[in-house]
Amino acid sequence: MFRPRPGGYHNREENEAPAPKKHAAVYASPDKIREILAVIQVEVPTLALSEKNVEKVFHWLWEEDAVGGFTLENVRVAVAALSYPKDTLEGVIPPPPPPPPPPVVEPEPEEVLLPGQLSLKCDKWDLEHASKEQVTDWLKRARAAGMR
């Protein structure tokens, strides 16, 4: 014999659906938020400290019922979870690395001349007006130094 079903849910699974889970509130003072985000910014320099990112982190902590709420360790986990496998957090372009320092050029040692010697850097006029001994000495030192 056919019996009509009473009104309401007819699917047994619908009748046994669990009630939506209640989450604990996640809150933190602005000073604590700034302090923790400053540490995270050092660890992840490409993370933008935007309001959207802060909201996403709070929402993730709320959804996951993070024990302790907004703590440094929980925020580290939230940033890692929101960055993998697809990065959902806003980022910034990292600053370019500083240019390499210029090469160190050692200055040439200054000449130590005995009295009457000509400098290896003397000009043509000095050579033309020097004595034969001075020119001979200059030529010997210039050849030893690799000059022509």
TORDO-953552 format. One line per 8 residues: number of its first residue (from 0); for each residue z, x, y of N, C-alpha, C, O, CB. Coordinates in pm, 1 decimal. Glycine has a CB too. Layout:
# residues N
NUM = Z,X,Y,Z,X,Y,Z,X,Y,Z,X,Y,Z,X,Y; ... .
This chain:
# residues 148
0 = 0.0,81.7,-115.0,0.0,0.0,0.0,0.0,88.4,124.5,67.1,191.5,129.6,118.6,-94.2,-2.0; -75.2,46.5,222.4,-88.8,124.0,345.5,22.1,88.5,442.7,50.6,-28.2,469.7,-225.9,100.0,410.2; 83.8,194.7,494.4,188.1,174.2,592.8,152.7,247.6,720.7,126.7,367.8,715.7,323.7,221.0,539.1; 150.6,183.0,831.2,119.1,254.8,955.6,233.5,349.9,992.6,351.4,321.1,971.9,92.8,154.3,1071.6; 193.8,461.7,1047.0,295.7,560.9,1088.0,355.4,519.3,1221.4,289.2,457.0,1304.5,234.3,704.7,1098.5; 480.8,554.7,1240.0,542.0,523.1,1369.4,480.4,610.1,1479.8,425.1,716.5,1452.0,695.9,543.9,1363.5; 490.3,565.3,1601.9,434.8,638.5,1715.8,501.9,773.7,1732.8,610.8,796.3,1680.0,449.5,557.0,1843.6; 438.7,862.1,1804.9,495.6,995.5,1828.0,414.2,1101.8,1757.5,293.9,1085.9,1736.6,641.0,1001.3,1780.6 .
8 = 480.6,1210.7,1720.8,411.9,1322.3,1656.5,380.0,1287.9,1511.7,464.6,1234.9,1439.6,497.4,1450.3,1663.8; 260.4,1317.6,1470.4,219.4,1291.7,1334.1,206.6,1420.6,1254.8,192.8,1416.9,1132.6,88.6,1216.2,1332.4; 211.1,1534.2,1322.6,195.5,1662.8,1257.6,333.7,1723.4,1237.8,410.1,1738.1,1333.3,103.9,1757.1,1340.5; 364.5,1757.2,1117.8,496.4,1810.9,1086.7,521.0,1941.7,1162.5,632.2,1965.7,1209.5,510.6,1833.3,935.2; 416.6,2027.9,1174.9,432.0,2154.7,1244.6,464.5,2133.5,1391.1,541.1,2210.1,1449.4,306.4,2238.1,1230.9; 407.1,2030.1,1451.1,437.5,2002.2,1591.0,581.8,1959.2,1606.6,645.6,1991.5,1706.8,344.3,1894.8,1646.2; 633.8,1887.5,1509.8,772.8,1843.8,1517.7,869.4,1960.9,1504.0,980.5,1955.4,1556.6,801.5,1740.0,1410.1; 828.6,2067.7,1433.7,916.7,2180.3,1409.9,889.7,2297.8,1503.3,943.2,2406.4,1481.0,903.8,2224.9,1267.7 .
16 = 809.6,2279.6,1605.5,778.9,2388.4,1698.2,907.5,2430.5,1769.1,984.4,2345.8,1814.6,669.6,2345.4,1801.6; 930.7,2562.3,1778.3,1053.7,2607.5,1843.4,1048.6,2580.2,1994.0,942.3,2576.3,2056.0,1076.3,2757.8,1817.2; 1165.6,2562.0,2048.2,1175.6,2540.6,2192.3,1140.4,2671.5,2262.6,1161.7,2779.3,2206.9,1319.0,2491.4,2233.0; 1087.3,2663.0,2383.3,1054.2,2786.5,2454.7,1180.3,2872.3,2472.9,1289.3,2821.5,2499.1,990.0,2754.3,2592.6; 1161.5,3002.8,2458.1,1273.1,3096.0,2467.2,1318.1,3109.2,2612.0,1236.5,3117.3,2703.8,1234.2,3233.6,2409.8; 1449.4,3111.2,2630.4,1503.2,3131.7,2765.0,1528.0,3280.7,2783.0,1579.3,3347.6,2693.3,1635.1,3049.0,2787.9; 1491.2,3331.7,2899.2,1504.6,3473.8,2929.0,1617.2,3494.1,3029.2,1644.9,3408.6,3113.3,1372.0,3531.8,2983.4; 1680.4,3608.6,3017.8,1782.8,3644.8,3115.6,1714.0,3694.3,3242.1,1607.7,3756.1,3236.4,1879.6,3753.3,3058.7 .
24 = 1774.9,3666.9,3354.0,1717.5,3709.1,3481.7,1727.2,3861.4,3494.4,1824.5,3922.1,3449.9,1789.8,3639.3,3600.8; 1625.5,3922.2,3555.5,1625.5,4065.5,3582.7,1631.7,4082.0,3733.3,1546.9,4030.5,3806.2,1498.9,4137.1,3521.9; 1732.3,4153.8,3779.2,1746.6,4172.1,3923.0,1797.1,4312.5,3951.3,1855.2,4377.5,3864.4,1842.0,4066.6,3983.2; 1774.6,4358.1,4072.7,1822.4,4489.3,4117.5,1821.0,4489.9,4269.4,1744.3,4417.5,4332.8,1734.4,4606.1,4059.7; 1907.4,4573.0,4326.5,1912.1,4583.8,4472.7,1790.7,4663.3,4520.4,1736.1,4744.2,4445.3,2045.0,4651.7,4520.2; 1748.7,4641.1,4643.6,1634.2,4716.6,4696.6,1656.4,4868.3,4691.8,1562.6,4944.1,4667.2,1606.2,4673.9,4840.3; 1780.8,4912.3,4715.3,1808.4,5056.3,4710.6,1789.6,5111.3,4569.0,1734.9,5220.1,4551.1,1951.5,5085.0,4759.8; 1834.7,5036.3,4469.7,1820.0,5080.1,4331.1,1672.2,5081.2,4292.0,1627.0,5171.2,4221.3,1900.5,4988.5,4236.0 .
32 = 1597.0,4980.6,4338.5,1454.0,4976.0,4308.7,1384.7,5098.9,4367.2,1305.8,5164.7,4299.4,1390.4,4846.2,4364.5; 1415.1,5129.4,4494.6,1353.5,5245.9,4559.7,1390.2,5374.8,4486.8,1305.0,5461.3,4466.4,1396.9,5254.7,4707.3; 1517.3,5387.7,4447.5,1563.8,5508.7,4379.8,1492.1,5528.7,4246.3,1445.4,5638.6,4216.4,1715.2,5502.1,4357.6; 1483.7,5423.1,4167.0,1419.5,5434.1,4035.7,1269.6,5456.6,4050.6,1211.8,5536.6,3977.0,1445.9,5307.8,3951.9; 1205.9,5387.6,4144.7,1061.8,5405.2,4163.0,1027.5,5543.6,4216.9,918.8,5595.0,4190.4,1007.8,5298.8,4257.0; 1119.2,5604.5,4292.6,1095.1,5741.4,4339.7,1090.2,5838.2,4221.4,1007.9,5929.7,4219.1,1205.1,5784.9,4440.2; 1178.3,5817.8,4123.3,1177.1,5903.4,4003.9,1049.7,5879.5,3923.5,987.3,5974.2,3875.6,1302.1,5876.8,3915.9; 1011.4,5752.3,3909.0,889.9,5718.8,3833.4,767.3,5776.5,3904.7,674.7,5824.2,3839.0,875.7,5564.0,3816.7 .
40 = 765.7,5772.7,4037.1,652.1,5825.7,4114.2,634.5,5974.9,4089.2,521.8,6024.0,4084.4,671.8,5799.6,4264.9; 745.6,6047.6,4073.2,737.2,6191.4,4043.6,681.4,6212.2,3902.7,601.1,6302.6,3879.5,877.1,6259.1,4057.2; 725.2,6126.9,3808.4,680.4,6140.5,3670.1,535.6,6095.3,3651.6,461.8,6154.2,3572.5,771.2,6060.7,3578.2; 494.9,5991.2,3724.2,359.0,5936.2,3713.3,300.1,5932.9,3854.9,303.4,5828.5,3920.1,359.3,5790.9,3646.7; 245.9,6046.4,3903.6,199.8,6051.3,4042.6,81.2,5960.1,4072.9,53.5,5933.0,4189.8,163.0,6191.2,4077.3; 10.4,5912.2,3970.3,-104.1,5825.1,3996.0,-64.6,5678.2,4006.0,-150.1,5593.3,4031.4,-207.6,5842.6,3887.1; 63.1,5646.7,3986.4,110.6,5508.7,3995.1,132.7,5471.5,4141.2,205.0,5540.1,4213.5,241.2,5489.9,3913.7; 69.5,5361.3,4184.2,88.6,5313.7,4320.5,219.0,5235.5,4327.1,248.4,5155.1,4238.7,-31.2,5226.0,4366.8 .
48 = 296.4,5259.1,4431.2,422.0,5186.6,4447.9,395.8,5060.0,4528.9,444.9,5045.1,4640.8,529.4,5275.8,4517.3; 317.9,4969.6,4471.0,282.6,4846.7,4540.1,371.8,4732.7,4493.6,438.3,4741.6,4390.4,135.1,4812.1,4517.2; 371.9,4625.9,4571.5,452.3,4509.1,4536.1,401.7,4445.9,4406.6,480.6,4395.1,4326.9,450.3,4405.7,4650.0; 268.8,4449.2,4385.6,212.9,4394.1,4261.5,266.7,4468.7,4139.8,303.0,4406.9,4039.8,59.2,4400.9,4263.8; 271.8,4602.3,4148.5,323.1,4680.6,4036.0,470.3,4651.4,4011.2,512.7,4641.0,3896.1,303.0,4829.8,4061.3; 547.9,4638.4,4116.9,690.8,4608.4,4101.6,707.4,4471.2,4036.4,792.1,4453.7,3948.7,763.8,4612.7,4239.4; 626.5,4374.1,4079.2,633.1,4240.2,4018.2,595.6,4245.9,3870.2,659.2,4180.0,3787.8,539.6,4142.0,4092.6; 492.7,4324.2,3835.6,451.8,4335.5,3695.1,562.5,4398.6,3611.1,587.3,4355.9,3498.3,322.5,4418.4,3682.9 .
56 = 628.8,4499.8,3665.8,737.5,4564.6,3592.1,852.1,4466.6,3572.8,906.2,4456.3,3462.7,786.6,4691.3,3666.1; 890.5,4394.0,3678.5,997.9,4295.2,3666.4,959.8,4187.3,3564.8,1042.4,4147.3,3482.8,1028.8,4231.1,3803.9; 836.5,4140.9,3570.1,792.6,4036.3,3476.9,796.4,4087.9,3333.1,839.7,4016.2,3242.9,649.8,3987.9,3512.6; 751.8,4211.0,3311.2,754.4,4267.4,3176.7,898.5,4279.1,3127.4,928.2,4244.4,3013.1,684.9,4405.3,3174.2; 988.3,4328.1,3213.7,1129.3,4339.8,3174.3,1187.8,4202.4,3141.9,1267.2,4189.1,3048.8,1211.5,4407.5,3286.3; 1149.2,4101.4,3217.7,1197.7,3965.4,3195.1,1145.2,3910.3,3062.5,1220.5,3852.9,2983.9,1155.8,3873.5,3311.2; 1014.5,3928.6,3038.7,955.5,3878.4,2914.0,1014.5,3947.3,2790.9,1033.5,3883.6,2687.3,804.1,3897.7,2916.1; 1043.0,4074.9,2801.5,1092.3,4151.8,2687.5,1244.2,4146.5,2675.1,1301.0,4207.7,2584.5,1047.2,4295.7,2699.1 .
64 = 1309.7,4074.9,2763.9,1456.5,4067.2,2763.9,1518.4,4206.7,2755.8,1601.2,4234.7,2669.1,1506.0,3980.5,2646.1; 1476.9,4292.4,2847.0,1523.2,4431.0,2847.1,1674.9,4436.0,2868.5,1726.8,4383.1,2966.9,1450.3,4512.7,2956.6; 1743.7,4499.6,2775.7,1888.6,4511.9,2784.6,1922.5,4605.9,2899.4,1870.6,4717.3,2906.1,1949.3,4563.2,2650.6; 2007.0,4562.5,2987.4,2044.4,4644.5,3102.1,1962.7,4611.6,3225.5,1998.8,4652.7,3335.8,2028.8,4790.4,3068.5; 1853.9,4538.9,3209.6,1772.5,4499.0,3324.9,1691.7,4613.6,3382.5,1625.0,4687.3,3309.9,1860.3,4441.3,3432.4; 1698.5,4627.3,3512.4,1616.7,4724.1,3585.7,1687.3,4859.4,3584.8,1758.9,4893.9,3678.8,1590.5,4676.3,3732.2; 1666.3,4935.9,3476.9,1722.0,5070.7,3467.5,1607.6,5170.1,3459.5,1493.1,5132.7,3434.1,1816.3,5084.7,3344.4; 1639.1,5296.5,3481.4,1534.9,5399.1,3479.4,1464.1,5402.5,3344.3,1341.3,5408.5,3338.6,1594.6,5536.6,3511.0 .
72 = 1541.1,5398.7,3235.9,1478.8,5404.0,3103.0,1392.2,5281.0,3078.0,1282.1,5293.2,3024.2,1586.2,5415.5,2993.8; 1440.5,5161.9,3116.5,1362.0,5039.7,3096.6,1233.2,5042.3,3178.9,1128.3,4998.7,3131.4,1445.4,4916.3,3133.7; 1240.8,5093.0,3301.3,1121.3,5098.9,3386.2,1021.6,5199.8,3329.4,900.7,5178.1,3336.1,1159.2,5136.5,3531.8; 1072.0,5310.0,3273.7,981.9,5406.7,3208.4,905.8,5339.0,3094.4,784.6,5354.9,3080.7,1061.9,5529.1,3154.4; 979.3,5263.4,3013.2,916.0,5194.3,2900.2,816.8,5090.2,2950.7,707.6,5076.5,2895.6,1022.5,5127.4,2810.4; 854.6,5016.5,3055.8,765.7,4913.4,3109.9,636.7,4975.1,3163.5,528.1,4922.7,3138.8,836.8,4834.4,3221.3; 647.8,5085.1,3236.0,528.4,5150.7,3291.3,439.9,5201.1,3177.7,317.5,5189.9,3184.5,568.2,5268.3,3385.3; 501.4,5256.2,3073.9,422.8,5303.6,2959.5,354.6,5185.7,2889.3,237.7,5195.0,2852.0,513.0,5380.9,2859.7 .
80 = 427.0,5075.9,2871.5,369.6,4959.9,2802.4,258.3,4895.6,2884.5,158.0,4850.4,2829.2,478.5,4856.5,2772.5; 275.8,4891.4,3015.5,174.2,4829.5,3101.1,54.7,4921.9,3124.5,-47.1,4879.5,3179.2,235.6,4790.0,3234.9; 67.1,5047.3,3083.4,-41.6,5143.4,3101.7,-121.2,5167.6,2974.3,-221.7,5238.6,2977.3,13.6,5274.2,3151.6; -78.2,5109.9,2862.0,-145.1,5135.6,2734.8,-168.0,5006.4,2661.5,-77.6,4922.9,2665.4,-64.0,5231.8,2648.4; -275.8,4980.8,2596.7,-397.6,5060.7,2586.2,-485.9,5047.5,2710.1,-570.4,5133.3,2735.7,-476.0,5019.8,2462.8; -466.4,4939.6,2787.3,-544.8,4923.5,2909.6,-447.6,4926.5,3025.9,-347.7,4854.6,3026.4,-628.9,4790.4,2908.5; -477.0,5009.1,3123.1,-388.0,5023.0,3237.3,-397.7,4898.8,3325.2,-502.5,4871.7,3383.8,-421.9,5150.1,3318.2; -288.3,4823.5,3334.3,-287.3,4702.4,3416.4,-218.3,4725.1,3549.7,-211.8,4634.4,3632.6,-219.2,4589.0,3342.2 .
88 = -166.6,4845.5,3571.1,-98.6,4876.1,3696.3,-196.1,4936.0,3796.5,-293.0,5002.4,3759.5,18.6,4972.0,3672.0; -168.9,4911.5,3923.1,-251.7,4969.6,4028.8,-220.1,5118.7,4038.1,-106.0,5161.2,4020.0,-227.1,4898.1,4166.5; -322.7,5195.7,4066.2,-304.2,5339.9,4076.1,-355.6,5394.5,4207.2,-419.3,5324.3,4285.8,-372.8,5409.5,3961.7; -326.9,5519.8,4228.6,-378.2,5590.9,4345.8,-451.1,5714.9,4295.6,-423.0,5765.5,4187.0,-262.6,5629.0,4446.4; -542.9,5761.6,4374.4,-615.8,5883.2,4339.6,-522.3,6000.3,4367.5,-470.0,6012.7,4478.3,-751.3,5896.2,4420.8; -500.9,6085.6,4268.7,-409.9,6197.7,4291.8,-468.3,6292.3,4395.9,-590.1,6307.5,4405.6,-381.8,6273.3,4160.4; -381.7,6355.3,4473.1,-432.7,6450.0,4572.0,-497.0,6569.4,4501.6,-453.6,6608.9,4393.4,-319.1,6497.2,4666.3; -599.9,6626.2,4562.9,-664.3,6741.6,4498.2,-566.6,6858.7,4492.6,-478.1,6869.6,4577.4,-794.0,6782.8,4574.2 .
96 = -581.6,6944.6,4395.3,-491.3,7059.8,4387.7,-513.8,7151.4,4507.3,-623.2,7155.6,4563.4,-512.3,7137.6,4255.5; -411.4,7223.3,4545.3,-428.9,7312.9,4659.7,-529.4,7422.4,4626.5,-541.8,7462.9,4510.9,-294.1,7375.0,4701.2; -601.1,7470.2,4727.8,-699.0,7575.8,4700.9,-626.9,7702.1,4654.7,-512.7,7726.8,4693.6,-785.0,7605.0,4827.0; -693.4,7781.3,4572.2,-628.9,7904.1,4525.5,-605.8,7999.5,4642.6,-682.0,7999.6,4739.3,-714.4,7972.6,4416.2; -502.8,8078.8,4633.5,-477.8,8172.5,4743.9,-590.5,8275.9,4751.8,-651.4,8310.1,4650.4,-340.4,8243.5,4725.6; -617.2,8324.2,4870.4,-723.3,8424.4,4883.4,-684.0,8550.5,4805.8,-565.9,8582.8,4793.3,-750.0,8458.1,5033.6; -783.8,8620.2,4754.6,-751.9,8741.7,4678.4,-683.9,8845.4,4768.7,-713.6,8858.5,4887.4,-880.5,8801.5,4615.3; -593.7,8916.2,4707.6,-521.6,9019.1,4782.0,-609.3,9143.1,4790.1,-646.1,9202.1,4688.5,-384.4,9051.8,4715.2 .
104 = -641.7,9180.9,4911.6,-722.1,9299.7,4933.7,-628.2,9408.7,4984.4,-568.7,9398.5,5091.6,-839.6,9272.5,5035.0; -617.7,9511.9,4903.8,-529.4,9620.3,4944.4,-598.0,9701.6,5053.9,-714.1,9740.2,5040.4,-492.1,9710.6,4823.0; -526.4,9726.5,5160.0,-588.2,9805.9,5267.6,-611.7,9949.5,5220.0,-536.4,10005.2,5140.2,-498.5,9805.2,5395.4; -717.8,10004.7,5272.2,-748.4,10143.1,5236.6,-639.0,10233.1,5294.1,-591.5,10211.6,5405.6,-890.1,10185.4,5289.5; -600.9,10332.0,5217.8,-497.9,10421.4,5272.0,-554.2,10497.4,5393.3,-671.1,10535.8,5397.9,-448.1,10521.8,5162.2; -468.0,10515.9,5487.1,-513.0,10587.1,5607.0,-528.5,10735.3,5573.8,-458.0,10791.3,5489.9,-412.9,10566.9,5725.4; -622.5,10794.8,5642.8,-647.6,10937.3,5621.6,-532.0,11020.4,5676.2,-478.2,10993.8,5783.7,-780.1,10979.6,5688.2; -496.7,11119.9,5599.6,-398.8,11216.7,5648.1,-478.8,11344.1,5677.6,-531.4,11409.4,5587.4,-280.6,11242.2,5542.1 .
112 = -485.8,11376.2,5804.9,-568.8,11491.0,5846.5,-480.1,11608.6,5886.4,-374.7,11593.8,5948.2,-662.1,11451.8,5964.9; -527.5,11722.1,5848.7,-462.0,11844.2,5894.7,-514.9,11875.5,6034.6,-620.1,11824.6,6073.2,-487.4,11964.3,5795.6; -445.9,11955.8,6108.6,-495.8,11989.4,6242.8,-635.3,12052.6,6235.9,-658.3,12145.0,6157.9,-398.0,12085.4,6313.9; -727.0,12002.7,6317.2,-862.8,12054.6,6323.4,-960.0,11985.8,6229.1,-1079.6,12013.8,6237.1,-861.5,12199.3,6294.1; -916.2,11897.9,6140.5,-1006.8,11827.6,6050.0,-1067.0,11707.4,6121.2,-1004.7,11645.9,6207.8,-933.1,11783.2,5921.2; -1190.1,11675.9,6082.2,-1256.3,11556.9,6134.7,-1228.9,11438.7,6041.3,-1217.4,11456.2,5920.0,-1409.7,11580.7,6150.5; -1218.8,11321.9,6096.9,-1200.7,11201.8,6016.1,-1329.4,11171.5,5940.7,-1439.2,11198.0,5989.6,-1159.3,11081.5,6104.3; -1314.4,11115.1,5820.2,-1433.5,11077.9,5743.7,-1508.7,10964.4,5812.8,-1625.5,10939.9,5782.8,-1394.9,11036.5,5600.4 .
120 = -1442.0,10895.4,5905.2,-1504.5,10783.6,5976.1,-1556.3,10825.9,6114.8,-1587.8,10740.9,6198.1,-1404.3,10668.1,5990.4; -1564.6,10954.2,6138.1,-1609.6,10997.2,6270.5,-1758.4,10965.8,6291.4,-1833.0,10949.0,6194.9,-1584.3,11148.0,6288.8; -1799.7,10958.2,6415.3,-1939.1,10923.3,6443.7,-2025.8,11049.5,6451.3,-1976.8,11162.0,6441.5,-1949.1,10843.5,6575.8; -2153.2,11026.9,6468.6,-2252.8,11135.5,6467.7,-2226.9,11236.5,6579.7,-2245.9,11356.6,6560.5,-2394.8,11077.6,6481.7; -2184.5,11189.3,6693.6,-2159.8,11278.1,6808.2,-2051.7,11380.3,6776.0,-2063.7,11497.8,6810.6,-2119.3,11196.6,6931.8; -1942.2,11332.8,6707.0,-1834.8,11424.2,6670.5,-1884.6,11532.2,6573.8,-1846.7,11648.8,6585.1,-1718.4,11346.7,6607.9; -1970.2,11492.1,6478.3,-2022.7,11590.2,6382.6,-2113.0,11692.3,6451.4,-2111.3,11810.7,6417.6,-2099.9,11519.4,6270.8; -2191.5,11645.5,6547.8,-2283.8,11736.9,6616.6,-2209.8,11835.7,6705.8,-2260.3,11945.4,6729.6,-2384.1,11657.7,6700.0 .
128 = -2093.5,11800.7,6755.1,-2018.7,11886.1,6845.8,-1900.5,11955.6,6778.3,-1816.7,12014.8,6846.4,-1969.8,11805.2,6962.4; -1892.9,11949.0,6645.0,-1783.8,12013.8,6571.7,-1824.7,12153.9,6531.9,-1942.8,12188.7,6531.8,-1744.6,11932.2,6447.1; -1724.6,12233.7,6497.9,-1753.2,12370.6,6452.8,-1809.3,12367.2,6311.1,-1803.0,12265.3,6242.3,-1625.2,12459.1,6458.5; -1864.6,12481.8,6268.9,-1925.3,12490.6,6136.8,-1819.9,12467.2,6028.9,-1847.7,12399.9,5929.6,-1993.2,12627.7,6117.2; -1698.4,12522.0,6046.9,-1591.7,12504.7,5949.3,-1549.9,12356.8,5939.2,-1523.4,12306.5,5830.0,-1470.6,12592.2,5987.2; -1544.4,12289.5,6052.4,-1507.0,12147.1,6052.1,-1612.1,12063.4,5978.2,-1578.3,11974.0,5900.5,-1490.2,12095.1,6197.3; -1740.1,12093.7,6003.6,-1847.3,12018.6,5937.2,-1847.4,12047.0,5787.8,-1866.3,11955.4,5707.7,-1984.4,12053.8,5998.0; -1826.9,12171.8,5749.0,-1822.7,12208.5,5606.8,-1706.6,12135.3,5537.5,-1722.9,12078.7,5429.4,-1807.5,12363.4,5590.2 .
136 = -1589.7,12137.8,5602.2,-1472.7,12068.7,5546.6,-1499.2,11917.9,5536.9,-1467.2,11854.1,5436.6,-1347.0,12095.8,5633.7; -1557.7,11863.2,5642.7,-1587.8,11717.8,5644.4,-1684.5,11683.3,5531.6,-1663.7,11584.3,5461.3,-1648.5,11674.5,5782.2; -1790.7,11763.6,5512.7,-1891.2,11739.7,5409.5,-1830.2,11747.7,5270.5,-1864.4,11667.4,5183.6,-2005.5,11839.9,5422.3; -1741.0,11842.3,5247.8,-1676.0,11858.1,5117.5,-1587.7,11734.3,5088.0,-1590.4,11682.7,4976.2,-1590.0,11989.9,5114.4; -1512.0,11687.7,5184.3,-1425.9,11569.9,5163.4,-1509.0,11442.8,5151.7,-1471.3,11352.6,5076.8,-1324.6,11555.8,5278.7; -1622.4,11432.3,5224.3,-1707.8,11314.2,5217.0,-1771.6,11302.3,5078.1,-1780.1,11192.7,5022.7,-1817.0,11320.0,5326.1; -1815.9,11414.0,5022.7,-1874.8,11412.1,4887.9,-1769.7,11376.6,4782.5,-1799.7,11305.0,4686.9,-1938.4,11549.0,4854.9; -1647.2,11426.0,4799.3,-1540.3,11395.1,4704.4,-1502.5,11245.7,4711.1,-1461.8,11186.3,4611.3,-1416.2,11483.4,4733.1 .
144 = -1516.7,11187.6,4829.6,-1485.4,11045.2,4847.3,-1601.4,10954.4,4806.6,-1586.9,10832.2,4808.2,-1448.0,11017.9,4992.0; -1714.7,11011.4,4770.6,-1828.2,10931.3,4726.8,-1919.1,10889.3,4839.9,-2003.7,10801.8,4821.7,-1780.1,10810.4,4655.5; -1903.6,10949.5,4955.7,-1993.8,10917.5,5067.7,-2118.0,11003.5,5052.9,-2118.0,11099.5,4975.8,-1924.7,10941.7,5207.6; -2223.9,10970.2,5125.7,-2345.5,11049.3,5112.3,-2342.2,11172.1,5196.6,-2437.8,11249.7,5196.5,-2464.9,10968.3,5147.6 .
